Amino acid sequence: MQVKMYTCGPSTYQQAHVGNYRTFLFEDVFQRYLEFLGYKVERVMTLTDVEDKAISQAAKENLTVEELTARNEKVFFKDFDLLKIKRPNYPIRASRAVDQAVKLISKLIEKGIAYWYIYKGEKNVYFDSLRFEGFGKLAHLDMAKWPKKKRRFHKDTYPGTPWNQGDFVLWHGCSQKDFCIDTIIGKGRPAWNIQDAAIVTKHLGFSVDVACGGIDNLVRHHDYTLAVSESVSGEQFSRYWLHGGHLLVDEKKMSKSKGNVYFINDLVAKGFSGAHLRFFLIYGEYRKKLNFTWQKLSEANRRLDCFRGMVNELLRTKPQIQLVKQEALCNNLISDFTAYMDDDLDVKAAFDCLYENISKLYERRQTLSAEDIKNVEENLGRINTVLQFIF
């Protein structure tokens, strides 16, 4: 059975930080677990390479937008390889889906859901939020509080968590600005608010099985993507939505002003391996906040190292005459793992149970037969297709 999966990727105007990778890792575990269960996953990841911030940052560094975003994208996928995150079938830059964005905008204008409006001398396109029934349903917005007076929001993104109560921009008209694309609707560029809808519908169609992202995506972003797609097609955009919780640093949100933003290369420089980082970032309930401290990272990795040590010694055990049949305990490795993973991807409980089962087998290793050891190795191999840190 095939699963269509849409996951939000990075904004490549800057390097992704460790908190971003917590989201990408829970999505990776989810994809791998679906494949573990026998599903074939077709996944698209959106790469935001055309937006206000990218144009501004490129100008600061005296680079083209392409040079800036390609550089950061290269680092991003290098980190993917280090953390053993599976690359998606379609990692698509927004700049490669402008044609689809234009098609969607044209359809929305034709339906009277989007409209042209001149702002600061440029002819932009805006989405009329009140023309889409059920707008804000993902974030459970109280539309009774929506302002009666027409308001428009012109930027790609806005800081913070408050909702922009008004119409959002779909197309930035341009005449002299950087990254000005000549299209059938005129010169301009697609706004961030339509980019994901364009990428997903171009490569997976107008309906996917599951959509994922960080909890921040519940503020504006995913409701915008949903509204654009469903307004055009009339189909349900996604059957399921999964959102990962924040990574905090010493119980505080990461921010440049606090000086507590860390990148993968910062942690590697401290001596932590990709397996250590992967384990720490997925060892918890993905929907809840995870607190990063150097002490917690070290404690988690000592636990992983201990586990891997038991596994290595267990698998090197020379078979003895079997005194106690261990078949049930060996088989529990898979059944217990799936029981916890089926409970909303509870990786922490799944690993803790696995740790306990391996500890029992380790204590009884002198009673194991060659068949028992082979069974353990095969079951751990299957589990590791999801976890990716056992061996």
C-alpha positions in Angstrom: 0.0 0.0 0.0 1.3 3.5 -0.9 1.4 6.5 1.4 1.7 10.0 0.1 3.6 12.1 2.7 4.2 15.9 2.7 6.8 17.3 5.1 7.9 20.9 5.5 11.6 21.4 4.8 13.9 24.3 5.7 14.0 27.9 4.7 17.5 27.8 3.1 18.3 31.5 3.6 20.1 30.3 6.7 21.6 27.1 8.1 19.1 24.8 9.9 19.7 24.5 13.6 19.4 21.5 15.9 15.8 22.3 16.8 14.8 22.0 13.2 16.4 18.6 13.0 14.3 17.3 15.8 11.3 17.8 13.5 13.1 16.3 10.5 14.0 13.3 12.6 10.5 12.6 13.9 9.3 12.7 10.3 12.1 10.3 9.3 11.2 7.9 12.1 7.6 8.1 11.0 8.4 7.3 7.4 10.8 4.5 8.3 8.2 3.0 10.6 5.5 3.0 7.9 8.0 1.2 5.7 8.8 -1.2 8.5 5.0 -2.0 8.5 5.1 -2.7 4.8 3.9 0.6 3.3 5.6 2.3 0.4 6.1 5.9 1.2 6.2 8.6 -1.5 7.4 11.7 0.2 7.9 15.3 -0.9 9.9 17.9 1.2 9.5 21.6 0.5 12.7 23.7 0.3 12.0 27.4 0.7 14.6 29.1 -1.4 12.6 32.1 -2.6 11.3 34.5 0.0 11.8 38.0 1.5 14.5 36.7 4.0 16.5 34.9 1.3 16.6 38.0 -0.9 17.6 40.2 2.0 20.3 37.8 3.3 21.8 37.3 -0.2 22.1 41.1 -0.6 23.9 41.2 2.8 26.4 38.6 1.8 26.8 39.9 -1.8 25.5 36.6 -3.2 22.8 35.7 -5.6 19.8 34.0 -4.0 20.8 30.8 -5.8 24.3 30.9 -4.4 23.1 31.5 -0.9 20.4 28.9 -0.8 22.5 26.2 -2.6 25.2 26.6 0.0 22.9 26.1 2.9 21.1 23.3 1.1 24.4 21.4 0.7 25.0 21.7 4.5 21.4 20.6 5.2 21.7 17.3 3.3 25.2 16.7 4.7 23.6 16.8 8.1 20.8 14.5 6.9 23.5 11.9 6.0 25.2 12.3 9.4 21.9 11.8 11.2 20.9 9.0 8.9 17.7 10.8 7.8 16.4 9.3 4.6 16.3 11.8 1.7 12.8 12.3 0.4 11.7 11.2 -3.0 11.1 14.8 -4.0 13.2 17.4 -2.2 11.8 20.4 -4.2 12.9 24.0 -4.2 10.1 26.5 -4.4 11.9 28.1 -7.4 11.3 24.9 -9.3 7.5 25.0 -8.8 6.7 28.6 -9.9 4.8 27.2 -12.9 2.4 25.4 -10.5 2.1 28.4 -8.2 1.0 30.5 -11.2 -1.6 27.8 -12.2 -3.0 27.8 -8.7 -3.1 31.6 -8.5 -4.9 31.8 -11.8 -7.5 29.3 -10.7 -8.1 31.1 -7.4 -8.5 34.4 -9.2 -10.9 32.8 -11.6 -13.0 31.5 -8.7 -13.0 34.9 -7.0 -11.1 33.6 -3.9 -7.9 35.5 -4.8 -7.6 39.1 -6.1 -5.1 41.6 -7.4 -4.2 44.6 -5.3 -1.5 47.3 -5.8 0.8 47.7 -2.8 3.7 50.2 -2.8 3.4 50.4 -6.6 3.6 46.6 -7.1 0.7 44.5 -8.3 0.3 41.6 -5.8 -2.2 38.8 -5.4 -4.0 38.1 -2.1 -6.1 35.2 -0.8 -9.4 36.3 0.7 -9.5 34.2 3.8 -13.2 34.6 4.4 -14.0 33.1 1.0 -12.8 29.7 2.2 -15.3 27.9 4.4 -13.5 26.4 7.4 -10.5 28.7 7.2 -8.2 28.2 10.3 -9.6 24.7 11.1 -6.2 23.2 11.8 -5.3 25.8 14.4 -9.0 25.9 15.6 -9.3 29.6 15.0 -12.3 31.4 16.4 -13.5 33.1 13.2 -16.1 35.0 15.1 -13.3 37.3 16.2 -12.1 37.9 12.7 -12.0 41.7 12.0 -14.8 43.1 9.9 -12.6 45.6 8.2 -10.5 44.3 5.2 -6.8 43.8 6.2 -3.9 42.5 4.1 -0.6 41.1 5.1 2.1 41.7 2.6 5.2 39.8 3.9 6.1 36.2 3.3 6.4 35.5 7.0 5.8 37.3 10.3 7.6 36.7 13.6 5.9 35.3 16.7 2.8 33.2 17.2 -0.2 35.6 16.8 -2.4 35.0 13.8 -2.4 37.6 11.0 -6.2 38.2 10.9 -6.7 39.2 7.3 -5.9 38.3 3.7 -2.4 36.8 3.0 -0.2 37.5 0.0 0.2 34.8 -2.7 2.2 36.6 -5.4 4.7 39.5 -5.1 4.6 41.6 -8.2 8.0 43.1 -9.0 9.6 45.4 -11.6 13.2 46.1 -10.4 13.6 43.7 -7.5 15.8 40.7 -7.3 14.4 37.3 -8.3 11.8 38.7 -10.6 10.3 35.9 -12.8 8.4 36.6 -16.0 5.2 34.5 -16.1 1.8 34.4 -17.8 0.4 36.5 -14.9 3.2 39.0 -15.0 6.6 39.6 -13.4 7.0 38.6 -9.8 7.6 35.6 -7.5 5.3 33.3 -5.5 4.9 34.2 -1.8 5.8 31.6 0.8 2.1 31.1 1.5 1.5 29.3 -1.8 4.9 27.6 -2.3 4.1 24.4 -0.4 0.8 24.0 -2.0 2.4 24.4 -5.4 5.2 21.9 -4.7 2.9 19.3 -3.2 0.2 19.4 -5.8 2.7 19.4 -8.6 4.4 16.2 -7.4 1.8 14.3 -5.3 -1.5 15.7 -6.4 -4.2 17.6 -4.5 -4.7 15.0 -1.8 -2.0 13.4 0.5 -2.3 10.9 3.3 -0.3 12.7 5.9 1.3 16.1 6.3 4.0 16.9 8.9 6.0 19.7 10.3 7.0 21.6 13.5 4.4 23.0 15.9 5.2 26.5 14.5 3.6 25.5 11.2 0.2 25.5 13.0 0.4 29.3 13.1 -0.7 30.4 9.7 1.4 28.2 7.5 -0.4 24.8 7.2 -3.8 26.4 7.3 -2.7 28.6 4.4 -1.4 25.6 2.4 -4.6 23.7 3.1 -6.9 26.6 2.1 -5.1 27.2 -1.2 -5.1 23.6 -2.2 -8.7 22.8 -1.1 -10.0 26.0 -2.7 -8.7 24.9 -6.1 -9.5 21.2 -6.0 -12.5 20.9 -3.5 -10.7 17.8 -2.2 -9.4 17.2 1.4 -5.7 18.1 1.3 -4.5 15.7 4.0 -6.1 13.0 5.9 -3.7 13.3 8.9 -1.6 16.1 10.3 1.4 15.5 12.7 3.3 18.4 14.4 6.4 18.0 16.5 7.2 20.0 19.6 9.9 22.5 20.2 13.4 21.8 21.3 14.3 24.1 24.2 17.7 25.0 25.5 17.9 25.1 29.3 14.1 25.4 29.2 14.3 28.5 27.0 13.3 28.9 23.4 16.3 29.0 21.0 17.1 32.5 19.7 20.0 34.4 18.4 19.5 37.2 21.0 19.9 34.6 23.8 23.0 33.1 22.1 21.6 29.6 22.6 21.2 28.5 19.0 23.2 25.4 18.2 23.9 23.7 14.9 24.8 20.1 14.2 28.4 20.9 13.6 28.6 22.6 17.0 27.6 19.3 18.7 29.9 17.2 16.5 32.8 19.5 17.5 32.0 18.6 21.1 32.6 14.9 20.3 29.1 13.7 19.8 28.5 11.3 16.9 25.5 11.3 14.4 24.1 8.3 16.3 24.3 10.1 19.6 22.5 13.1 18.2 19.9 11.1 16.5 19.2 9.1 19.7 18.9 12.2 21.9 16.6 14.1 19.5 14.1 11.2 19.0 14.2 9.8 22.5 11.0 11.4 23.7 7.4 12.0 22.7 7.6 13.9 19.4 4.6 16.1 20.2 6.0 17.4 23.5 8.8 19.8 24.1 12.3 18.4 24.6 14.8 20.2 26.7 18.4 20.3 25.6 21.3 20.7 28.0 24.8 19.3 27.7 24.2 17.2 30.7 21.0 15.6 29.3 22.8 15.0 26.0 25.6 13.2 27.8 23.3 11.2 29.9 21.3 10.0 27.0 24.4 9.1 25.1 25.8 7.1 28.0 22.6 5.1 27.9 22.9 4.5 24.2 26.5 3.5 24.5 25.7 1.0 27.3 22.9 -0.5 25.1 25.1 -0.8 22.1 27.8 -2.4 24.2 25.4 -5.1 25.5 24.2 -5.7 21.9 27.7 -6.1 20.6 28.8 -8.5 23.3 25.5 -10.4 23.1 25.9 -11.0 19.3 29.5 -12.1 19.8 28.5 -14.7 22.3 29.7 -18.2 21.4 26.7 -20.6 21.4 26.4 -22.9 24.4 24.2 -25.9 25.1 20.8 -24.3 25.6 19.6 -24.7 29.1 16.6 -22.4 29.0 14.5 -21.8 25.9 14.7 -18.1 25.0 12.5 -18.0 21.9 9.7 -16.0 23.5 12.0 -13.3 24.8 13.7 -13.1 21.4 10.4 -12.7 19.6 9.3 -10.1 22.2 11.8 -7.7 20.7 9.6 -7.1 17.7 6.2 -7.3 19.3 7.0 -5.0 22.2 8.6 -2.5 19.8 5.6 -2.3 17.5 3.2 -2.1 20.4 4.8 1.2 21.6 5.5 2.6 18.2 1.8 2.0 17.3 1.0 4.3 20.2 1.7 7.6 18.4 5.3 6.8 17.7 6.3 6.5 21.4 10.0 6.0 20.6 11.1 6.5 24.2 8.9 3.7 25.6 9.8 1.5 22.6 13.5 1.9 23.3 13.2 1.6 27.1 11.4 -1.7 26.6 14.0 -2.8 24.0 16.7 -1.9 26.5 15.1 -4.0 29.2 14.6 -7.0 26.9 18.2 -6.8 25.7 19.4 -6.6 29.3 17.6 -9.8 30.1 19.0 -11.6 27.1 22.5 -10.2 27.9 22.3 -11.6 31.5 21.3 -15.0 30.0 23.6 -14.9 27.1 25.6 -18.0 28.2 22.3 -20.1 27.8 21.6 -18.9 24.3 21.8 -21.1 21.3 23.1 -20.2 17.8 19.5 -20.0 16.7 18.6 -17.6 19.6 21.5 -15.3 18.7 20.6 -15.3 15.1 17.0 -14.5 16.0 18.1 -11.5 18.1 20.4 -10.2 15.4 17.7 -10.4 12.7 15.0 -8.8 15.0 17.4 -6.0 16.0 18.2 -5.5 12.3 14.6 -5.0 11.5 14.1 -2.6 14.4 17.2 -0.7 13.3 15.7 0.1 9.9 13.6 2.5 12.0 15.8 3.6 14.8 19.1 3.7 12.8 21.4 3.9 15.9 21.6 0.3 17.2 24.6 -0.7 15.0 
